[in-house]
Amino acid sequence: MADVRGLEGLGGGGNDDIRDGILTLPAAISIREPKIAAMFRNPTKDNQSAMAVSFKRNLPEAENYLDQIAGEAKEEGRLFGSNREVLNTLVEHTRGLTRH
């Protein structure tokens, strides 16, 4: 998420993950499209921009998925955790790192 958004403070800020073929959540969602999957398997300077556009287009779906996981983590903490407040704070902080 950070690389797609260009959040340099989180290690992003470019197309490094695209160039290096690192499967991020936006990439995982994007490669469901056969054209993007083919580009991801063989990244070139010419197709990095197209992949970046696809990854950005899929950010909302990635955000929703991460929100779902965060909700599940909170529920697990509520059901089984001995220190729910700390877990909730950690989940919220972690989710906040990649939000707009």
Biopython code that builds the backbone (N, CA, C, O; Angstrom):
import numpy as np
from Bio.PDB.StructureBuilder import StructureBuilder

atoms = [
    (1, "MET", "N", (0.830, -1.178, 0.000)),
    (1, "MET", "CA", (0.000, 0.000, 0.000)),
    (1, "MET", "C", (0.878, 1.246, 0.000)),
    (1, "MET", "O", (0.594, 2.216, -0.702)),
    (2, "ALA", "N", (1.952, 1.210, 0.796)),
    (2, "ALA", "CA", (2.811, 2.386, 0.903)),
    (2, "ALA", "C", (3.483, 2.707, -0.420)),
    (2, "ALA", "O", (3.519, 3.868, -0.826)),
    (3, "ASP", "N", (4.016, 1.699, -1.097)),
    (3, "ASP", "CA", (4.663, 1.956, -2.378)),
    (3, "ASP", "C", (3.677, 2.491, -3.400)),
    (3, "ASP", "O", (4.000, 3.395, -4.170)),
    (4, "VAL", "N", (2.486, 1.938, -3.407)),
    (4, "VAL", "CA", (1.489, 2.380, -4.374)),
    (4, "VAL", "C", (1.110, 3.823, -4.108)),
    (4, "VAL", "O", (0.900, 4.591, -5.047)),
    (5, "ARG", "N", (1.020, 4.202, -2.841)),
    (5, "ARG", "CA", (0.673, 5.569, -2.483)),
    (5, "ARG", "C", (1.882, 6.501, -2.508)),
    (5, "ARG", "O", (1.724, 7.721, -2.512)),
    (6, "GLY", "N", (3.085, 5.933, -2.526)),
    (6, "GLY", "CA", (4.276, 6.765, -2.534)),
    (6, "GLY", "C", (4.615, 7.326, -1.173)),
    (6, "GLY", "O", (5.162, 8.425, -1.075)),
    (7, "LEU", "N", (4.301, 6.589, -0.116)),
    (7, "LEU", "CA", (4.576, 7.052, 1.245)),
    (7, "LEU", "C", (6.020, 6.715, 1.611)),
    (7, "LEU", "O", (6.310, 5.622, 2.097)),
    (8, "GLU", "N", (6.913, 7.661, 1.373)),
    (8, "GLU", "CA", (8.334, 7.399, 1.568)),
    (8, "GLU", "C", (8.691, 7.046, 2.995)),
    (8, "GLU", "O", (9.628, 6.283, 3.228)),
    (9, "GLY", "N", (7.957, 7.591, 3.961)),
    (9, "GLY", "CA", (8.229, 7.289, 5.358)),
    (9, "GLY", "C", (7.972, 5.838, 5.720)),
    (9, "GLY", "O", (8.439, 5.358, 6.753)),
    (10, "LEU", "N", (7.223, 5.134, 4.865)),
    (10, "LEU", "CA", (6.924, 3.722, 5.099)),
    (10, "LEU", "C", (7.708, 2.818, 4.171)),
    (10, "LEU", "O", (7.414, 1.628, 4.063)),
    (11, "GLY", "N", (8.704, 3.376, 3.499)),
    (11, "GLY", "CA", (9.514, 2.572, 2.596)),
    (11, "GLY", "C", (9.031, 2.614, 1.170)),
    (11, "GLY", "O", (9.607, 1.962, 0.299)),
    (12, "GLY", "N", (7.982, 3.369, 0.918)),
    (12, "GLY", "CA", (7.458, 3.463, -0.437)),
    (12, "GLY", "C", (8.038, 4.655, -1.158)),
    (12, "GLY", "O", (9.115, 5.143, -0.816)),
    (13, "GLY", "N", (7.337, 5.105, -2.129)),
    (13, "GLY", "CA", (7.758, 6.298, -2.822)),
    (13, "GLY", "C", (8.182, 6.041, -4.250)),
    (13, "GLY", "O", (8.826, 6.893, -4.863)),
    (14, "GLY", "N", (7.848, 4.922, -4.781)),
    (14, "GLY", "CA", (8.236, 4.665, -6.152)),
    (14, "GLY", "C", (7.695, 3.352, -6.631)),
    (14, "GLY", "O", (6.757, 2.788, -6.068)),
    (15, "ASN", "N", (8.311, 2.882, -7.685)),
    (15, "ASN", "CA", (7.890, 1.623, -8.275)),
    (15, "ASN", "C", (8.834, 0.498, -7.890)),
    (15, "ASN", "O", (8.993, -0.461, -8.645)),
    (16, "ASP", "N", (9.461, 0.601, -6.726)),
    (16, "ASP", "CA", (10.440, -0.406, -6.315)),
    (16, "ASP", "C", (9.843, -1.808, -6.252)),
    (16, "ASP", "O", (10.447, -2.762, -6.743)),
    (17, "ASP", "N", (8.663, -1.939, -5.652)),
    (17, "ASP", "CA", (8.038, -3.261, -5.553)),
    (17, "ASP", "C", (7.674, -3.796, -6.932)),
    (17, "ASP", "O", (7.803, -4.993, -7.192)),
    (18, "ILE", "N", (7.223, -2.913, -7.812)),
    (18, "ILE", "CA", (6.895, -3.335, -9.172)),
    (18, "ILE", "C", (8.168, -3.805, -9.865)),
    (18, "ILE", "O", (8.200, -4.887, -10.452)),
    (19, "ARG", "N", (9.198, -3.002, -9.796)),
    (19, "ARG", "CA", (10.466, -3.347, -10.443)),
    (19, "ARG", "C", (11.021, -4.662, -9.922)),
    (19, "ARG", "O", (11.547, -5.469, -10.688)),
    (20, "ASP", "N", (10.901, -4.878, -8.602)),
    (20, "ASP", "CA", (11.481, -6.057, -7.968)),
    (20, "ASP", "C", (10.550, -7.269, -7.962)),
    (20, "ASP", "O", (10.930, -8.347, -7.503)),
    (21, "GLY", "N", (9.323, -7.090, -8.475)),
    (21, "GLY", "CA", (8.386, -8.206, -8.536)),
    (21, "GLY", "C", (7.863, -8.642, -7.185)),
    (21, "GLY", "O", (7.550, -9.816, -6.986)),
    (22, "ILE", "N", (7.764, -7.695, -6.245)),
    (22, "ILE", "CA", (7.265, -8.008, -4.909)),
    (22, "ILE", "C", (5.739, -8.003, -4.943)),
    (22, "ILE", "O", (5.123, -7.033, -5.385)),
    (23, "LEU", "N", (5.145, -9.080, -4.480)),
    (23, "LEU", "CA", (3.692, -9.222, -4.517)),
    (23, "LEU", "C", (3.066, -8.524, -3.316)),
    (23, "LEU", "O", (2.987, -9.096, -2.229)),
    (24, "THR", "N", (2.627, -7.298, -3.516)),
    (24, "THR", "CA", (1.917, -6.536, -2.500)),
    (24, "THR", "C", (0.424, -6.822, -2.624)),
    (24, "THR", "O", (-0.006, -7.454, -3.589)),
    (25, "LEU", "N", (-0.360, -6.368, -1.671)),
    (25, "LEU", "CA", (-1.803, -6.594, -1.742)),
    (25, "LEU", "C", (-2.427, -5.956, -2.985)),
    (25, "LEU", "O", (-3.194, -6.628, -3.674)),
    (26, "PRO", "N", (-2.134, -4.684, -3.306)),
    (26, "PRO", "CA", (-2.707, -4.143, -4.545)),
    (26, "PRO", "C", (-2.264, -4.931, -5.783)),
    (26, "PRO", "O", (-3.034, -5.082, -6.731)),
    (27, "ALA", "N", (-1.032, -5.428, -5.774)),
    (27, "ALA", "CA", (-0.560, -6.237, -6.904)),
    (27, "ALA", "C", (-1.323, -7.552, -6.968)),
    (27, "ALA", "O", (-1.712, -7.994, -8.049)),
    (28, "ALA", "N", (-1.539, -8.175, -5.820)),
    (28, "ALA", "CA", (-2.250, -9.457, -5.778)),
    (28, "ALA", "C", (-3.665, -9.305, -6.334)),
    (28, "ALA", "O", (-4.165, -10.196, -7.021)),
    (29, "ILE", "N", (-4.298, -8.195, -6.041)),
    (29, "ILE", "CA", (-5.636, -7.943, -6.563)),
    (29, "ILE", "C", (-5.559, -7.656, -8.067)),
    (29, "ILE", "O", (-6.390, -8.140, -8.836)),
    (30, "SER", "N", (-4.580, -6.882, -8.476)),
    (30, "SER", "CA", (-4.447, -6.488, -9.877)),
    (30, "SER", "C", (-4.121, -7.644, -10.805)),
    (30, "SER", "O", (-4.590, -7.671, -11.943)),
    (31, "ILE", "N", (-3.329, -8.599, -10.341)),
    (31, "ILE", "CA", (-2.897, -9.660, -11.253)),
    (31, "ILE", "C", (-3.999, -10.676, -11.538)),
    (31, "ILE", "O", (-3.780, -11.657, -12.250)),
    (32, "ARG", "N", (-5.167, -10.438, -10.985)),
    (32, "ARG", "CA", (-6.307, -11.254, -11.409)),
    (32, "ARG", "C", (-6.649, -10.953, -12.870)),
    (32, "ARG", "O", (-7.276, -11.763, -13.553)),
    (33, "GLU", "N", (-6.226, -9.767, -13.340)),
    (33, "GLU", "CA", (-6.379, -9.413, -14.750)),
    (33, "GLU", "C", (-5.229, -10.072, -15.512)),
    (33, "GLU", "O", (-4.066, -9.808, -15.204)),
    (34, "PRO", "N", (-5.523, -10.924, -16.500)),
    (34, "PRO", "CA", (-4.455, -11.634, -17.204)),
    (34, "PRO", "C", (-3.382, -10.723, -17.795)),
    (34, "PRO", "O", (-2.199, -11.065, -17.770)),
    (35, "LYS", "N", (-3.779, -9.577, -18.321)),
    (35, "LYS", "CA", (-2.803, -8.647, -18.915)),
    (35, "LYS", "C", (-1.817, -8.142, -17.860)),
    (35, "LYS", "O", (-0.613, -8.083, -18.108)),
    (36, "ILE", "N", (-2.332, -7.778, -16.683)),
    (36, "ILE", "CA", (-1.467, -7.285, -15.607)),
    (36, "ILE", "C", (-0.610, -8.420, -15.060)),
    (36, "ILE", "O", (0.556, -8.212, -14.726)),
    (37, "ALA", "N", (-1.183, -9.625, -14.965)),
    (37, "ALA", "CA", (-0.421, -10.779, -14.493)),
    (37, "ALA", "C", (0.775, -11.040, -15.403)),
    (37, "ALA", "O", (1.872, -11.322, -14.922)),
    (38, "ALA", "N", (0.568, -10.946, -16.706)),
    (38, "ALA", "CA", (1.670, -11.165, -17.651)),
    (38, "ALA", "C", (2.747, -10.099, -17.472)),
    (38, "ALA", "O", (3.938, -10.405, -17.527)),
    (39, "MET", "N", (2.338, -8.861, -17.260)),
    (39, "MET", "CA", (3.309, -7.784, -17.029)),
    (39, "MET", "C", (4.077, -8.023, -15.735)),
    (39, "MET", "O", (5.290, -7.822, -15.675)),
    (40, "PHE", "N", (3.358, -8.455, -14.698)),
    (40, "PHE", "CA", (3.990, -8.667, -13.395)),
    (40, "PHE", "C", (5.034, -9.776, -13.474)),
    (40, "PHE", "O", (6.080, -9.701, -12.830)),
    (41, "ARG", "N", (4.743, -10.802, -14.265)),
    (41, "ARG", "CA", (5.697, -11.904, -14.428)),
    (41, "ARG", "C", (6.942, -11.469, -15.177)),
    (41, "ARG", "O", (8.010, -12.056, -15.003)),
    (42, "ASN", "N", (6.814, -10.443, -16.011)),
    (42, "ASN", "CA", (7.941, -9.977, -16.807)),
    (42, "ASN", "C", (7.977, -8.452, -16.799)),
    (42, "ASN", "O", (7.697, -7.819, -17.817)),
    (43, "PRO", "N", (8.324, -7.854, -15.643)),
    (43, "PRO", "CA", (8.301, -6.390, -15.566)),
    (43, "PRO", "C", (9.403, -5.769, -16.421)),
    (43, "PRO", "O", (10.545, -6.229, -16.436)),
    (44, "THR", "N", (9.025, -4.720, -17.123)),
    (44, "THR", "CA", (9.979, -3.940, -17.901)),
    (44, "THR", "C", (9.749, -2.470, -17.582)),
    (44, "THR", "O", (8.739, -2.111, -16.977)),
    (45, "LYS", "N", (10.672, -1.633, -17.983)),
    (45, "LYS", "CA", (10.476, -0.197, -17.770)),
    (45, "LYS", "C", (9.239, 0.287, -18.513)),
    (45, "LYS", "O", (8.563, 1.218, -18.075)),
    (46, "ASP", "N", (8.950, -0.352, -19.638)),
    (46, "ASP", "CA", (7.797, 0.057, -20.443)),
    (46, "ASP", "C", (6.451, -0.278, -19.803)),
    (46, "ASP", "O", (5.479, 0.444, -20.022)),
    (47, "ASN", "N", (6.367, -1.361, -19.014)),
    (47, "ASN", "CA", (5.069, -1.734, -18.456)),
    (47, "ASN", "C", (4.901, -1.372, -16.978)),
    (47, "ASN", "O", (3.845, -1.635, -16.402)),
    (48, "GLN", "N", (5.908, -0.781, -16.362)),
    (48, "GLN", "CA", (5.791, -0.396, -14.949)),
    (48, "GLN", "C", (4.682, 0.627, -14.729)),
    (48, "GLN", "O", (3.960, 0.557, -13.735)),
    (49, "SER", "N", (4.548, 1.562, -15.638)),
    (49, "SER", "CA", (3.497, 2.589, -15.480)),
    (49, "SER", "C", (2.108, 1.980, -15.540)),
    (49, "SER", "O", (1.235, 2.339, -14.750)),
    (50, "ALA", "N", (1.900, 1.061, -16.470)),
    (50, "ALA", "CA", (0.588, 0.413, -16.579)),
    (50, "ALA", "C", (0.275, -0.381, -15.321)),
    (50, "ALA", "O", (-0.860, -0.374, -14.844)),
    (51, "MET", "N", (1.284, -1.069, -14.781)),
    (51, "MET", "CA", (1.051, -1.817, -13.541)),
    (51, "MET", "C", (0.742, -0.868, -12.395)),
    (51, "MET", "O", (-0.156, -1.133, -11.596)),
    (52, "ALA", "N", (1.478, 0.235, -12.306)),
    (52, "ALA", "CA", (1.246, 1.200, -11.228)),
    (52, "ALA", "C", (-0.173, 1.751, -11.285)),
    (52, "ALA", "O", (-0.812, 1.922, -10.248)),
    (53, "VAL", "N", (-0.666, 2.028, -12.477)),
    (53, "VAL", "CA", (-2.040, 2.519, -12.636)),
    (53, "VAL", "C", (-3.037, 1.470, -12.149)),
    (53, "VAL", "O", (-3.998, 1.795, -11.451)),
    (54, "SER", "N", (-2.808, 0.228, -12.516)),
    (54, "SER", "CA", (-3.697, -0.849, -12.081)),
    (54, "SER", "C", (-3.668, -1.016, -10.568)),
    (54, "SER", "O", (-4.709, -1.198, -9.937)),
    (55, "PHE", "N", (-2.484, -0.953, -9.995)),
    (55, "PHE", "CA", (-2.358, -1.107, -8.544)),
    (55, "PHE", "C", (-3.114, 0.016, -7.832)),
    (55, "PHE", "O", (-3.825, -0.235, -6.859)),
    (56, "LYS", "N", (-2.963, 1.245, -8.310)),
    (56, "LYS", "CA", (-3.664, 2.385, -7.698)),
    (56, "LYS", "C", (-5.173, 2.238, -7.845)),
    (56, "LYS", "O", (-5.928, 2.569, -6.931)),
    (57, "ARG", "N", (-5.607, 1.740, -9.000)),
    (57, "ARG", "CA", (-7.037, 1.545, -9.236)),
    (57, "ARG", "C", (-7.625, 0.538, -8.239)),
    (57, "ARG", "O", (-8.804, 0.619, -7.894)),
    (58, "ASN", "N", (-6.811, -0.394, -7.784)),
    (58, "ASN", "CA", (-7.288, -1.431, -6.870)),
    (58, "ASN", "C", (-7.056, -1.106, -5.395)),
    (58, "ASN", "O", (-7.316, -1.943, -4.531)),
    (59, "LEU", "N", (-6.574, 0.090, -5.101)),
    (59, "LEU", "CA", (-6.379, 0.472, -3.697)),
    (59, "LEU", "C", (-7.659, 0.396, -2.863)),
    (59, "LEU", "O", (-7.603, -0.096, -1.736)),
    (60, "PRO", "N", (-8.806, 0.857, -3.358)),
    (60, "PRO", "CA", (-10.016, 0.768, -2.524)),
    (60, "PRO", "C", (-10.350, -0.676, -2.117)),
    (60, "PRO", "O", (-10.737, -0.921, -0.975)),
    (61, "GLU", "N", (-10.205, -1.615, -3.033)),
    (61, "GLU", "CA", (-10.483, -3.009, -2.689)),
    (61, "GLU", "C", (-9.471, -3.526, -1.664)),
    (61, "GLU", "O", (-9.827, -4.271, -0.751)),
    (62, "ALA", "N", (-8.221, -3.127, -1.823)),
    (62, "ALA", "CA", (-7.188, -3.528, -0.861)),
    (62, "ALA", "C", (-7.484, -2.932, 0.513)),
    (62, "ALA", "O", (-7.336, -3.608, 1.531)),
    (63, "GLU", "N", (-7.902, -1.668, 0.541)),
    (63, "GLU", "CA", (-8.261, -1.015, 1.807)),
    (63, "GLU", "C", (-9.405, -1.755, 2.493)),
    (63, "GLU", "O", (-9.360, -1.999, 3.699)),
    (64, "ASN", "N", (-10.423, -2.108, 1.724)),
    (64, "ASN", "CA", (-11.559, -2.840, 2.298)),
    (64, "ASN", "C", (-11.119, -4.174, 2.882)),
    (64, "ASN", "O", (-11.568, -4.569, 3.957)),
    (65, "TYR", "N", (-10.242, -4.860, 2.172)),
    (65, "TYR", "CA", (-9.749, -6.150, 2.651)),
    (65, "TYR", "C", (-8.969, -5.982, 3.956)),
    (65, "TYR", "O", (-9.140, -6.761, 4.894)),
    (66, "LEU", "N", (-8.110, -4.959, 4.009)),
    (66, "LEU", "CA", (-7.346, -4.718, 5.237)),
    (66, "LEU", "C", (-8.258, -4.315, 6.392)),
    (66, "LEU", "O", (-8.014, -4.694, 7.537)),
    (67, "ASP", "N", (-9.301, -3.552, 6.097)),
    (67, "ASP", "CA", (-10.269, -3.206, 7.145)),
    (67, "ASP", "C", (-10.954, -4.458, 7.682)),
    (67, "ASP", "O", (-11.191, -4.579, 8.884)),
    (68, "GLN", "N", (-11.269, -5.384, 6.787)),
    (68, "GLN", "CA", (-11.884, -6.652, 7.212)),
    (68, "GLN", "C", (-10.934, -7.425, 8.126)),
    (68, "GLN", "O", (-11.351, -7.927, 9.170)),
    (69, "ILE", "N", (-9.679, -7.521, 7.743)),
    (69, "ILE", "CA", (-8.696, -8.233, 8.570)),
    (69, "ILE", "C", (-8.546, -7.551, 9.923)),
    (69, "ILE", "O", (-8.468, -8.223, 10.951)),
    (70, "ALA", "N", (-8.505, -6.224, 9.931)),
    (70, "ALA", "CA", (-8.388, -5.483, 11.194)),
    (70, "ALA", "C", (-9.596, -5.765, 12.084)),
    (70, "ALA", "O", (-9.451, -5.948, 13.293)),
    (71, "GLY", "N", (-10.779, -5.799, 11.492)),
    (71, "GLY", "CA", (-11.983, -6.102, 12.260)),
    (71, "GLY", "C", (-11.941, -7.506, 12.850)),
    (71, "GLY", "O", (-12.347, -7.727, 13.991)),
    (72, "GLU", "N", (-11.446, -8.447, 12.057)),
    (72, "GLU", "CA", (-11.318, -9.819, 12.553)),
    (72, "GLU", "C", (-10.312, -9.896, 13.700)),
    (72, "GLU", "O", (-10.530, -10.623, 14.669)),
    (73, "ALA", "N", (-9.218, -9.154, 13.595)),
    (73, "ALA", "CA", (-8.215, -9.152, 14.665)),
    (73, "ALA", "C", (-8.810, -8.585, 15.955)),
    (73, "ALA", "O", (-8.567, -9.108, 17.042)),
    (74, "LYS", "N", (-9.581, -7.522, 15.824)),
    (74, "LYS", "CA", (-10.223, -6.936, 17.011)),
    (74, "LYS", "C", (-11.211, -7.921, 17.642)),
    (74, "LYS", "O", (-11.279, -8.048, 18.865)),
    (75, "GLU", "N", (-11.968, -8.608, 16.799)),
    (75, "GLU", "CA", (-12.938, -9.578, 17.316)),
    (75, "GLU", "C", (-12.222, -10.722, 18.024)),
    (75, "GLU", "O", (-12.655, -11.151, 19.093)),
    (76, "GLU", "N", (-11.137, -11.219, 17.445)),
    (76, "GLU", "CA", (-10.334, -12.267, 18.097)),
    (76, "GLU", "C", (-9.818, -11.773, 19.446)),
    (76, "GLU", "O", (-9.836, -12.510, 20.432)),
    (77, "GLY", "N", (-9.363, -10.530, 19.483)),
    (77, "GLY", "CA", (-8.897, -9.961, 20.744)),
    (77, "GLY", "C", (-10.003, -9.843, 21.767)),
    (77, "GLY", "O", (-9.797, -10.099, 22.953)),
    (78, "ARG", "N", (-11.185, -9.451, 21.300)),
    (78, "ARG", "CA", (-12.332, -9.337, 22.209)),
    (78, "ARG", "C", (-12.692, -10.691, 22.790)),
    (78, "ARG", "O", (-13.007, -10.808, 23.974)),
    (79, "LEU", "N", (-12.644, -11.713, 21.947)),
    (79, "LEU", "CA", (-13.032, -13.048, 22.395)),
    (79, "LEU", "C", (-11.964, -13.737, 23.239)),
    (79, "LEU", "O", (-12.286, -14.435, 24.201)),
    (80, "PHE", "N", (-10.704, -13.543, 22.884)),
    (80, "PHE", "CA", (-9.649, -14.360, 23.494)),
    (80, "PHE", "C", (-8.520, -13.576, 24.145)),
    (80, "PHE", "O", (-7.680, -14.166, 24.825)),
    (81, "GLY", "N", (-8.482, -12.273, 23.956)),
    (81, "GLY", "CA", (-7.350, -11.487, 24.444)),
    (81, "GLY", "C", (-7.456, -11.123, 25.907)),
    (81, "GLY", "O", (-8.546, -10.923, 26.443)),
    (82, "SER", "N", (-6.304, -11.040, 26.539)),
    (82, "SER", "CA", (-6.286, -10.625, 27.936)),
    (82, "SER", "C", (-6.056, -9.118, 28.066)),
    (82, "SER", "O", (-6.318, -8.545, 29.124)),
    (83, "ASN", "N", (-5.574, -8.475, 27.012)),
    (83, "ASN", "CA", (-5.325, -7.035, 27.049)),
    (83, "ASN", "C", (-5.867, -6.418, 25.759)),
    (83, "ASN", "O", (-5.102, -5.992, 24.894)),
    (84, "ARG", "N", (-7.173, -6.377, 25.644)),
    (84, "ARG", "CA", (-7.853, -5.947, 24.421)),
    (84, "ARG", "C", (-7.505, -4.531, 23.990)),
    (84, "ARG", "O", (-7.369, -4.256, 22.798)),
    (85, "GLU", "N", (-7.363, -3.635, 24.955)),
    (85, "GLU", "CA", (-7.103, -2.241, 24.621)),
    (85, "GLU", "C", (-5.783, -2.086, 23.876)),
    (85, "GLU", "O", (-5.695, -1.329, 22.909)),
    (86, "VAL", "N", (-4.761, -2.801, 24.325)),
    (86, "VAL", "CA", (-3.456, -2.726, 23.670)),
    (86, "VAL", "C", (-3.546, -3.294, 22.261)),
    (86, "VAL", "O", (-3.006, -2.714, 21.319)),
    (87, "LEU", "N", (-4.224, -4.423, 22.116)),
    (87, "LEU", "CA", (-4.378, -5.026, 20.795)),
    (87, "LEU", "C", (-5.141, -4.093, 19.862)),
    (87, "LEU", "O", (-4.738, -3.906, 18.713)),
    (88, "ASN", "N", (-6.233, -3.508, 20.337)),
    (88, "ASN", "CA", (-7.001, -2.585, 19.506)),
    (88, "ASN", "C", (-6.171, -1.385, 19.091)),
    (88, "ASN", "O", (-6.256, -0.934, 17.949)),
    (89, "THR", "N", (-5.376, -0.870, 20.003)),
    (89, "THR", "CA", (-4.502, 0.249, 19.680)),
    (89, "THR", "C", (-3.490, -0.147, 18.609)),
    (89, "THR", "O", (-3.249, 0.612, 17.671)),
    (90, "LEU", "N", (-2.903, -1.322, 18.745)),
    (90, "LEU", "CA", (-1.948, -1.806, 17.759)),
    (90, "LEU", "C", (-2.612, -1.989, 16.391)),
    (90, "LEU", "O", (-2.051, -1.591, 15.370)),
    (91, "VAL", "N", (-3.791, -2.583, 16.371)),
    (91, "VAL", "CA", (-4.508, -2.790, 15.109)),
    (91, "VAL", "C", (-4.819, -1.445, 14.462)),
    (91, "VAL", "O", (-4.577, -1.261, 13.269)),
    (92, "GLU", "N", (-5.345, -0.516, 15.226)),
    (92, "GLU", "CA", (-5.691, 0.803, 14.685)),
    (92, "GLU", "C", (-4.452, 1.545, 14.187)),
    (92, "GLU", "O", (-4.485, 2.172, 13.127)),
    (93, "HIS", "N", (-3.375, 1.477, 14.940)),
    (93, "HIS", "CA", (-2.133, 2.142, 14.515)),
    (93, "HIS", "C", (-1.624, 1.538, 13.211)),
    (93, "HIS", "O", (-1.253, 2.263, 12.289)),
    (94, "THR", "N", (-1.609, 0.214, 13.136)),
    (94, "THR", "CA", (-1.121, -0.459, 11.943)),
    (94, "THR", "C", (-1.987, -0.125, 10.742)),
    (94, "THR", "O", (-1.464, 0.146, 9.661)),
    (95, "ARG", "N", (-3.301, -0.140, 10.913)),
    (95, "ARG", "CA", (-4.210, 0.207, 9.805)),
    (95, "ARG", "C", (-4.023, 1.650, 9.389)),
    (95, "ARG", "O", (-4.091, 1.974, 8.203)),
    (96, "GLY", "N", (-3.787, 2.524, 10.363)),
    (96, "GLY", "CA", (-3.611, 3.937, 10.066)),
    (96, "GLY", "C", (-2.383, 4.257, 9.239)),
    (96, "GLY", "O", (-2.326, 5.302, 8.590)),
    (97, "LEU", "N", (-1.412, 3.382, 9.254)),
    (97, "LEU", "CA", (-0.173, 3.647, 8.511)),
    (97, "LEU", "C", (-0.386, 3.756, 7.012)),
    (97, "LEU", "O", (0.351, 4.473, 6.336)),
    (98, "THR", "N", (-1.374, 3.062, 6.484)),
    (98, "THR", "CA", (-1.554, 3.070, 5.033)),
    (98, "THR", "C", (-2.845, 3.725, 4.573)),
    (98, "THR", "O", (-3.154, 3.718, 3.381)),
    (99, "ARG", "N", (-3.589, 4.281, 5.492)),
    (99, "ARG", "CA", (-4.807, 4.988, 5.081)),
    (99, "ARG", "C", (-4.434, 6.337, 4.479)),
    (99, "ARG", "O", (-3.316, 6.822, 4.653)),
    (100, "HIS", "N", (-5.364, 6.920, 3.787)),
    (100, "HIS", "CA", (-5.165, 8.218, 3.114)),
    (100, "HIS", "C", (-4.698, 9.254, 4.101)),
    (100, "HIS", "O", (-4.476, 10.406, 3.729)),
]
sb = StructureBuilder()
sb.init_structure("model")
sb.init_model(0)
sb.init_chain("A")
sb.init_seg("    ")
for serial, (resi, resn, name, xyz) in enumerate(atoms, 1):
    if name == "N":
        sb.init_residue(resn, " ", resi, " ")
    sb.init_atom(name, np.array(xyz, "f"), 0.0, 1.0, " ", f" {name:<3s}", serial, name[0])
structure = sb.get_structure()
